[in-house]
Amino acid sequence: MDSITMDRKVVNLLPPKDISAAAFSTAYVNMENWGHVDFIVVTGANGAGTKAVTLKEALNKSGSSATTLTAVGHYYSNVAAAASASIDNDTYVKTTLTSGAFNIAASTDNQSYIIPVDNDQLNGALAKTHVGVGIATTSALAIVGCVAILSQPRYGKLNSPTALD
């Protein structure tokens, strides 16, 4: 009944907006109390030029010592499954993630991308505990949003610790 509030935390990292004027980096979520996070990137109208999406890991919420998170090997996309840029497509295809980044193709409107990250994929040897998403853009229109859904809490309860410390 209340499972989304009891064993998950939903964080709106980027309300849908036009990022054509500048690249955007989300806040970094703290994975210390969570075993897994799914980043869901959605597009609306998407103009010419590819937009690079990059996973970043850092020491803290400020992004100190941020580097590309390369340990994640795949993401899911409904683009390849769609015969057209249809908004009503819930079929996702697992796609290889190379070097912690992938491109949102030009003119692919109304699409979704899910990037799963496990806590143990962060570079613990360097005390990297925070992860976020960077989205580069062109000067073309790009309506993009991003939500993080954290799961596998260390402490399962309604008022779990913030992920945006």
N, C-alpha and C positions, 0 to 999 in steps of 0.2 A: 504494500500500500504506500508506504512512505520511503521506499528503498532509495530513491534518488537523493533524499535529504539525509538519510541515515548512513549510507555507505559510499556516497559520492559527493563531490563538490564541483559545482558548475561555476566557472569564472568567465565572464564576458571580457575578453582581452581587447577586442576591437569591434565596437558596434559598427554595423555596415556603413561605410563612408567612401567617398571618392578619394583615392590615394594617388591620383595622377600627378599632383603637384610635387610629391616627395615620397621617397621610400618610407616604410613604416616598420617599426619593431614593436612587438607586443611587450607587455610587462613580463618579467621572468617569474614563473611559478616555483615555489619552494617544494621540492620533492622529499624533504626529510621525513615527513609524516605520511607519505603516499607511496604506494608501490608501482602505480601506473598512471599515465595521463594520455588522453586522446585529444589531440588538437584537431578541431574541425574548422577548416578554412572554406568559406563560401564566396562565390562571386555572383554579382548581378550583371549589369551591363559591363562588358569587357572589350575595350577597343583594341586597336592595332598594337603590336609589340608584345613580346613575351614578358611575363612577370616572374622573376626568380623567387622561390620560397625556400628559405634556409632555416634549419634548426640550429639554435644556439644554446650553448651551455655556459654557465657562469658561476662565480663564487657566491654571489648574492643578488638581491633584487635590483641593485643598481647596474648589474651587468659587468661587474669587475672581472677582468681577465677573460672576457667572453671569447669563445672560439666556436667553430662549427662543430656540431655534434655529428660525427660520422659513423657511430656504432649502430644507428638505426638503419635497417636494410630494406625497408619497404614502406609504402603508403597505399591508401586505397583511393580510387577515383571513380566517379560515375561518368567521366568523359568518354572513355573508351567503350563503355557499355551503351552509350547513347548513339542512336542513328542520327540524331540531330541535337541541337542545343536545347533540349526540352527540360523544363523545370520539374516535370513529374517523372523523374527517373530515380528509383531507389535501388538499382543494381550497381554494386561496386566491384571493381576489378583490382586485384592486388598488383601493384606495379613496383618494380625495383627502384629503390632510392639510392642514387649514386652520390657519394661524398657529402651526404647530409643535405642535399638540395634537389629540387626539381623545378620545372618550369610550368607555369600556367600558360597555355598556348594563347596566342592572339585570337580575339573574336570568339572565344568559347564562353558564351553567356550562361548564367544560371547553373553553375556547376558546384560540386562539393568535393572536398579532399579531406581524408581522415589520416592523420599521422600518429601512429601509436608509439609511445615511448615508455619503456620500463625503467624504473629507478636504477637498476643495476647496469644500464647502458651509459649512465653518466660516468665521467672520469673521476671515480672516487679517490684515486691516487693523488689527484690534484685538488681534492676537496670540492669538486664541482657538485653543487646541490640544487642549482636552479636551471630551468630550461624555458626557452621562449622561441618565438618565431619571427623571422625578419622577412619582409616582402618588398622586393625591389620593384620598381615600376618604370614605365616609359611616360612620356608626356600625354599619352592617350588616356581616355576615360577608363577608370578601373574602380568599380564598386566592389569592395571586399570587406568581409567580416571574419572574425576568428573567436571561437569559444574553446576553452579548455575544460575537459571533464576529467577530474582526478578520481581515481578509484583505488581499491585495496588499501584502506586507511590503516595506519598503525593503531589509532584509537578510534574505534567505531562508535560514534555517538552523534547526536543531532548537532551539537555545537562544536564541531571539529575545529582544530586550529586553522587559522587563516593560511592560505597558500600564497599570499602576497605580502609576506613580512618584509 
